[in-house]
C-alpha cells in the first residue's frame, strides 16, 4: 500500500510542482495554512504539500485549519480526521464556523461556502499565515468556468493565486492542474474514507454542472483542458 501511495503521489506531485512554480504559489519563508475539510481533495492537498516541502529547495511552514461546522448542521468528521493528522505530525487548528447573528438557518450551499471561506481567512490571518491553500482541482476550475459562462455571461475561471484583505491573505490552489479522477485514485490507495455528504449539496448549481461534465465521459479531459486554455487566454488578453 505504501509503495502504491508513493507512486501515485509522486505522479501527482509533478502537476503540483508545476503549478507552484508557474504561478509563484509558495516562496521561501512562507507560512502556509492548508484548509482541510476531511474530504479527498483537501487530504490530498495536505499530503502532496508535505511531500513538496521535503523536496523543495527552499523552506516554508505548513499548518492545518479545519472549520468545524457542526453547530450549523454540517457533518462532524473530527473523530476520523484528527487521528490521521496525528500520524502526519502537522500543526493543526480546529476553528468553529463563524456565522453572523442574523444568518438564517438552515444555510444554503452558497451561504455555507461564503461563511466557511470567511472563517478560514480570519483564522489564517490570526495564525500569521500569508498563504491559504485550498483543495480546488482542475475539474473545479472547469465547472467554475461553465458556471460563469452559463449563469453570469462571463468567460472567467478559478485563479491559481488571488489576494484578499489588502493582500493580507493570498489564496493559492496548488491542485489546479490535477484532475479529480487522479485524486480519487490517491484516496483509494491511501485508504481515505468517504466524507459524509453535505446536506445542501444537491441544491447547488455547482453540483448540477459537475454532473453535466461527468456525463461527457472520456471527453471531459479534453473539455477541461479547452476551458482552461480559453479562459487563461481571455484573462491574459
N, C-alpha and C positions, 0 to 999 in steps of 0.2 A: 504493500500500500504506500509506504513512504517513497519507494522508488518511482511509482506511478505519479504520486503527487509532485515530486521533484521534477519529473519530466514534463508534466502538464504546466506546472508553474513556470518553469524555465522558458517554455514556448510562449506563454502569455507575457512574460516579463519583457520580451523583445518589443512588444507593442507599447507597454507601459514606459519603458526607457525611451522609446522613440517620441512618445507624447511629451514626456518630461523635458527632453532636450529641445524638441521643435517649438514648444510654447513656453519655455523657461518657467516650468511649473514649480520647481524646487531649486534652491540655491544653498550654498554653504552657509551654515549658521541659522537656517530657518527653524522655526518651531511650528510643526505641522500637527493640527488636530484632525483626526480621522473620524468622521461621523459613522458610527457602527450601529445599525438598527437591529442586526441579528439575522438579516436576510443574506442570501448567497452573494449578492453584489458587494455589499459593504464588508462582508467577511473576506471575500477575495481581494478587495482593495487593500485591506489591512495586511493580509498575508503577503501580497505582492510588494507593497511598500516596505515591509520589513526585510524582504529579500533584496529589494533595490538598495536599501540603505547599507546593507552589508557589503554590497559590491561597488557602490558609488565612490568616486574619487574625491568626495567631499563629505562633510559631516552635517547632519541635521537631526533634530529631535522629533520623535513621534509620540503622540498620546491619543487616547481614545475618548470620545464623548458619546455617550448613549443617552438619548432622550427617553425618559420613562413617561409614557402617555396613558398609563392605566387609569388615572383619575378622569380622563376624558373618554374612557371606554375602549382604548386600544389594547391589544393582547400584551400580556406580561411575558417577556422572553428571558428575563434575568436569570432564572434558575438554570437554563441551559447555556446562556451566553457567558455568564461570569466564570464558570469553571474553564471554559475554552480560552477566555482571556488570561486566566491564571497560568495556563500552560504556555501561553505566548510570552509571559513575563513582560507585559507592557503596561505603562501607566494608564489608568482609566478613571473616568469621572462619569457618574450617573447623575443626570440633572432632570428635574421634573419639567414636564411640558408647561410652559408659561402661557396662560390664557388671559386675555383682557377680561375685566369684571363683567363687561356687557356681552361677552361672546355667547351666542345661543348654542345650546346643546340639544341633540347630538350635532357634532361637527359635520360639515360637508367635506368631501375629499379636498377641495381647493383650500378651504379654511384650515383644515388639519395640516396640510403641507405648508401653508404660509406661516402658521404659528410654530410648527416644528423648525422651520428654517430660521425664523427669528430667534427662537430659543438657542439654536446652535450658534448663531452669530454672536449673541451676547456671551454665551459660555466660552467660546473660543477667545473672544476679546478679553474676558475676565481672567483667563488662564495664560494670557500673554502670547497667544498664537497668532502670528500674522497670516497664516495659511489655514484654510479649512478644506480638507479633501472630501469630496462626495463621490459616491459609487456609480454615477451615471456612465453608461457604456454606449457603444456605437448604435445599438438599437434604440436606446432612449433618445439619442440625437436625431435619428431618422424619424421617430414618432413626433418629436417636438417640431421638426421641420414641416411634417404633414399637418400637424395641428395649426401651426401658424399660417400655413397656406390655405387650409380649408376654412378655418374659423376667423382668422384675422386679416386674410388677404395680404400676408407679408411673406417674403422669402427670407426666413431667418431660422437659425438653428441654435443649439446649445453652444456657448462659448467654453473652450477648454480652460480659460482663465478670465475671471471678471472680478473687479473690486467693488467693495461696498463700504458704507460708513466713512466716506472721505479717505478711502484707501487704507482704512484701519485693518480690514479683513479681506483677504483675497481668496475667493473660491476657486479651487482647482479640480479638474476632472481627469486624473491620470488614466482612467479606463476608456477614454473617448475613442480609441482605436480598437477596442476589444469587443467582439461580438458576444451577444448574450449566450449563444449556444456553447461558446468556449467557457464561459463562467459556469454554466450548468455542468459541464464536464469536470471542471475543477471541484465543484461542490460534491459531485459523485465520488471522486477519488479521495477527497478529504473527509468524506462521511458527514458533511454538514446536514443537519436536519432541515426540513422544510419549515419556513417561517409561517406562523398562523396567518390566515388571510385577514386583511384589513376589512372591517365591517362595512366600509363605504366604497371599496374599490370598484365594485360593479357599477356604481353610479357615475363614474368619471368618464369624460370624453377620452382621456388618455387610454383607458382600458379598451375602449371600442376601437381606437386607432391601432393599438397594439395587436388586437385580434385580426384586424384587416391585414396588417403587414405579415402576420404569421400565415395567413391564408395563401400567400404568394409562394410558399414552399421554398424550393432551392433558389428561386429567382429573387428572394428578398435580399440575398447578399449583394447582388448587382444593384438592386433598387437602393439599398442603404448606401452603397458607395456613390452612386449617382447623386443622391440627395445631398450627401456631404460635399461633394465636389461643387455642385451648382451653388449651394449656399455660401461656401467659402469664397468662390469667385465673386458672387454678388456683394459680399461684405468687404472684399478687398478692392472692389472696383471704385 
